[in-house]
C-alpha cells in the first residue's frame, strides 16, 4: 500500500475513535485532533515522520478547516465587522508586540529579535479557535464576532510578518519590505473581491444549469 494512503487511513481511523471519546467526555473535537497530532507525531510515538508528504497533508487539513469556517461567513458580514477587525485586532497585536518587546528589552534581546518574538506571540490559530466557536454555536454571538475580528486581523498581519521578519536582518530594507507587504495584501484582496466574485457566480450558474 502507498505510504501516503497508509498515513491517511491511520489518521482517519484514529480521528473517528478519538472524536467519539471526546464527544462522550463532552470535550471539543478539536482537542481530539490535537491529541492525535501530538501522539503520532515525530516527537512522541513517531508514527508520522517529518516528510514532504506529511507537510502536504497538514496543509490540506488547514485548508479544509478554513473552508469549513468560511462557510459560516459572508462578505457583507465581514465588511460590517471592519471596525472591530482593525480596532480590536490592531489593539491586540500592537499591545502584545509592545509588551513582548518591553520584556525582551530587560533580557538584553535586540529590538529586531524582540519584534519577531512579539509578532509570533501575537498570532493565534484561526482554524482552531474558529472551529471551537462553531462547535459551541458561539460563532455569531457578540463575543464570537469580537474573537473572529481579532483573528481576521491576525491573518492579515501574517502577510506583513512573512516579509517583515526576514528584512529585520537588514534594516535598510525595512521600508521596502513594508511597502511590498502592503502591495501584496492589497493585490490579493482586490483579486479576491473584484475578480473572484464574478467568476464564482458564473461557476455556480454553470453548476446549476448542469444540475450537478
Buried (B, 14 or more C-beta within 10 A) or exposed (E): EEEEEEBBEBBEEBBEEBBEEBEEEEEBBBBBBEBBBEBBBEEEEEBBEEEEBBEEBEEEBEEEBBEEBEEBBEEEEEEEBEEBBBBBBBEBBEEBBBEBBEBBEEEEBEEBBBBBBBBEBBBBBBBBBBBBBBEEEBBEEEEBBBBBBBBBBBBBBEBBBEBBBEBBEEEEBEEEBBEBBEEBBEEEEEEEEEEEEEEEEEEEEEEEEEEE
